[in-house]
Each structure stands twice: as structure tokens, then as C-alpha cells.
Amino acid sequence: MLDTLTGFVVVGVAIVVGWIIGRIDLLGEHARPVLSRLIFFVLSPFLLFTVLSQTDVRMLFSALLPASALTAVVVIGAYAAVARWVWRRSVGETLVGALSAGQVNSNNIGIPLSLYLLGNAAYPAPVILLQLLVFTPVSMTIFEAITSGRRSIWGPLRRTLTNPIVIASVLGVAVSLSGIELPPIVIEPANLIANACVPVLLISYGISLHGQRVLGAAGRRRDVLLASALKLVAMPLIGWAVAQFVFGMSAHEVLIVVVLAALPTAQNVFNYSQRYGIGETISRDTIFVTTLGCVPVLMLAMLILG
């Protein structure tokens, strides 16, 4: 049980440090946009390249990939249907809320928790692949189209395909597929920069929490509550049903799918919403609620299925 909590303690300390930095205004008024650009254009690409390039290709394309994909699509679709057609939210806010409900923190929390709970840090790799090579390009194209104000898809699509996060992910998968073992002179500098991504991202998130009240924006509380409920309750249950009855997985594989589905909302969703100035309250509050709420959910999943 102590090992299970270790990953959350690590994440929590980094966020608290960020909140303190924001409270004392250590980095000045431009800290948030500067850190956001640093994470988006430099640190995240290095992290994603190193993770994907060093993951066994058999793990990348295992049965966990389609099971996790179907689970995420169902949850994202459910949120989008309510937000867009019932609440009449804008396309941008609907997208942020849908990603908050269905995109999991497979890197910062998923990798250490997979090691602590399941005994192997590579299990989140198929989810990382799914989110970076499918969800990210589609989401970026929509964000670019919204913020640029252009109706043509080619401009946003071109900017998406030249996005450093997408490029790094494709290169990482290409290295994994090729079986090439990168020499230390290449991978060690990349690892050095990649290792800065998670703490800087969490500190940036902590800075954003200063002066904010969770669920304080009355107009978007139901968005946060719906995204959190889908993330913490619906997604693990759907993941269990898909793995058990659709793909007929083994008991251990079912547990892996459920644990991955129960992970909190990805920090990258906040990074995207901050970068494009869309739905920041929804992503920030959902990340906070699901990061705290996933602890009992994961423990319950381990108790029942472990």
C-alpha cells in the first residue's frame, strides 16, 4: 500500500512546490506562459521520444492498444455528446472537456504507478502511443483551426504535422519499430532534457492553482463534474467490460486495462488548453479532482481484480 501511495506523493510535492512559487511570485508574472512554451515545444517532445523509442515494439502494439482505444473513444464521445448537444458548449471547450474525461496521465503518473502496482513500467506505452499518434494530431488540428480562424483544414493540419510533440512521437515509434539501439551519445542528452519535463510540468500546474478555487467557476462546474465522473467511474468500468467481454483478455490483462483507465486526467490537457487559451478552468479543475479521486479508485481496482 505504501508503494502505491509513493507515486502520488511525488506528484503532490511537485505541485505544492509550484503553488508556493506562485504564491510568493518567485518567477514573476510571465512564469506561466514561459513555462508553458518550454514544456510544449522542448521538454515534452524529448520525453515522448525517449519513452517511445526505448519501449519494446511488442508492448506498443499489444492487445492493450485496441482495448484502451475503444474505452477512451466511448468516454470521449459520451462527454462530447452532452457538452455539445445538451449544454451547447463551444467546439473548443467541448474538446478540452472530452480530453479531460478520456485522456489519461500515462506518463507522469502512469509509468511510476504501473511499476508500483503492476510490476512493469512499460504497460502504459500503448496508451501513450494512442494518445500521441491519434488523439494529439486530431486535437491539435481542431485547436489550430479554432484559434487561426481558418476554415481550410490544410493549414491547421500542416501546423499539426510539424508540431514538435507529434514529430518526436513519430520518431520515437520509428526507432522502436526499427529495433535500432541508440548509442549513449544520442540517448543520454535526450534523457537529460526529458527528465526535466515531468517536474517542470507539475510545478507549472501548481503555479496555475495559486489564486484559483477548485470548482470556483460557477458556469463550468458541471463540465468539471461530468468529466471527473466519466474519468473516475465510467472509464474504469467501461475498460473492464471491454477487456473482459469484447477482447476476452486474461485476468492480469483486464487489471492492466482497468488501472490504465483509472489514471487521472493527463497534465498535457491543461498544457494544451493553456497554450491555446481554451477551457483552462475545465482542464485544471478536472486534473485536480481526478488526481485526488483516482487514489481510492485504483486501490479498489487492485483489491477486486489484483
N, C-alpha and C positions, 0 to 999 in steps of 0.2 A: 504493500500500500504506500509506503514511504517513497519507493522508486516512482510510483505513478504520479505522486504529487511533485516530484522534483522538476519535471518539465514545466509545470505551471508556475512554480516558484521562480524559476529562471526568467520566464516571460514577465511575470508580475514585477520583479525587481527592476527590470529594464524599463518598464512602463512608468513605474513610480519615479525612477531617476529622471525620465523625461518630463514628468509632471512637475517635479521640483525645479528643473531647469526653466520650464515655462513660468513657474510662479515667481522665481527670482529674476526673470528676464535676463538670463545669463548670455544668451546668444543674440539678443536684440529682436526687433520687430520683423526682420526678414528671415528669421530662422526657419519657419515652416516652409515657405516656398523654396528656399535654397536647399534644405534637406530633401524636400520632395523631388526636386530635379536631380539631385545627386543619386537618390535611390532609384528613380525611374530610368535614368539614362546611363548610369555607370554600375552601381552596385548590384542591382537585380539581374542585369544581363550576365555579369560574371558568375553570380551564384547559380543561376539556372544552367549555364553552360557546364560548370563543374559538376553539378549534381547529375545532369542527364548524360554527360559524356562518360562518367565513371560508373553508370548503372548497367548491370547485365541486361542485354537486349531481350533475353527470355523473360525477365521480370517486367520489362517495359510493355511487352505485348502479350501478357498472360491473360487469363480469363477475368482477372480483376478489372481490366480496362473496360470491356463492354458492360459488365455489371455496374461499375461505378458511373459509367456514362449514362446508362438508362436511368439510374436513380437520380442523377443530377438533372437530367432533362425533364423528368416528371416534376420535380420540385420547382425548377425554374419556370416551367410552363404554368404550374398552379399559381405561383405568385404573380406572374405577368398577367394572367387572365383576370385576377381580382383587381390588381392595381390599375391596369389599363382600361378594362371594360366596365368595372363596377365603380372604382374611385376616380376614374378619368385622370389619372396621373400623366404627366408628360412622358415622352419616349425615354428621355434621359433618366428621370427619376425611376421609371419602371425598370430600366435596365440595371441601375445601381441596386435597387431593392431585390431584383431577381438574382443578381450575382451574390448579394449578401445572404440570400436564402440557400443558394445551391452551390456556391464555390467555397471549398474548404481550405483551411490553413494547412496545406500539405507539406510546406517547407519548415517554417519556424517551429511549429508545434507538432506537425505530423511526423517529421523524421525522428525527433527525440522520443516522442510518445510511442511510436511504432517500435523503437528499440526497447523501451522500458516495458511496454505492455505485451508486445508480440514477439520480441526476441530478434527482430530483424529490421534494420533501418531502411531497407530497400523497398518495403511494401508500398509506401506512398508514391513510388516512381511512376506507375501507370496513371495515377490521378494527376500528378504533376504534368505528365505528357499530355493528358486530355485537356487540362486547363490552359496550358501554354500554347499548344498547337491547334486547338479548336476554339475554346472559349475566348482566349485572348485576342486572336486575329478578328473574330466576328465582333467582339465587344469594341475593340479599338476602331474598327471600321465604322461602327454606329456612332461612337463618340466623336470621331473625326468629322463625320457627316453632319452631326448636330452642331458642333462648335464652329465649323467652317461655313455653315450655311449654304453649302452647295448641294444641288440635287444629284449631280452625277456621282456615280459610285467609284469611278476610276481614280479620282484624286484622293479620296479617303483610303481607298484600297491600296494605292501606291504608298501612301504615308504609313499605312499599317504594315505592309510588307517590308518597309525599310526601317521599321521600329526596332531599336536595339534589343528589346526583350524578345521579340519574335525571331530576329536573326540569330541571337545567342541560343535560343531553344532549338532551332532547326540545326544549327551547327553541332550542338551537343548530341542530338539524336543521330546525326550523320556519323559522328565519331563513334558512338556506341554501336551502330549498325555495322560500321566498317571493321570493328574489332581492333582498331589501332590503339596501342597503348602510348599515350602522350608522354614524352620524356619529362623528367623533373624540371628542366629549364623552361618548359612551357607551362606545365600544370601548377607548379609551386607559386609563381607570381599570380596566376589566376586565382588560386586558393586563398592567397593572402588578401586580395581585394574582395573576394566573395565572402570571406569570413566577417567582413565589416558590415555586410548587408543587414543581417537579422538584428543586431543590436542597434544600429542606426535607425532602422525602420521602426523598431519598438520605441525607441527614445522619441522619434518624431511623432509617433502616435500619442505618447504620453504628453508631449508638449501641447498637442491639439486638445487634450482633455482639460487643460487648465482654463478656468473661467467658463466651463461648459457644465450644464447639468444633464445627466443621462435622462432621456425621455422628457427633457425640458421643453422641446419644441412641440407645442400642443398640436399643430397642424400635421405632424408626421409621426405621432406616437403609434397610431395603428399600423403604419407602414413598418416601423421597427418591431412591433409586437408580432405582426404576421410573419415577417422574415425570420424572427427568432424562433417562433413556434414551429415553422416549417423546418428550420435548420436543426433544432434540438430534438424534436419529437417525430415529425413526419419523415424526415430524411433517413434516420436510422431504421425506422420501421419499414419504409419502402426498400431500403437496401437489403434488409433481412429477407423480405418477401421475394425480391428479385433474385438474390443469390440462392435462396433455398428452393424456390419453386420454378423459376424461369431457367436458371442455369444448372440447377442440381449440384451445387458445389458441396465439397466436404465440410464437416463441422468447423474445421480450422479456417477454411477459406471464407465461410459465412461470417465468422467472427472478424476476420480482417476487413471485409466489406462494411460491416456494421461499425467497427471502430473508425474507419476512414470517413464514413458518412456522418459520424457523430462529432467529428472535429469542428472547432469553431469556425466562424466566417474568416476567410482569407484576409490578411492585412493588405494584400495587393488591391482589394476592392476599395479600401479607403485611399490608397495611393492613387488609383485611377480617378476616383471622384474628386480628390483634392487637385489632381493635375488638371482635370477638365472643368472644375468648378461646378459640378453637378451632384446633387444628393449627398453632400458631405455629412449632414446630420444623420441621415438614414444609415450610411455605412459605418460611421463612427460609433453610434449607439448600438447597432446590431453586433458589431465586433465585441464591444464591451459586455453586452448581455450574454452572448453565446460563449465568450471565453470563460466567464464565470459559470454559466449554466451547464457547460459540457462536462464539468468535473463529475457531478453525480450521474450524468447520463453514461459516461464512459465506465464508471465504476459499476453501475447497474448492468451494463452490457457484459463486462468481464465476469460479473457474478453469475449471470444467467447462461452465457454462452462459453465462457472461458474454460 
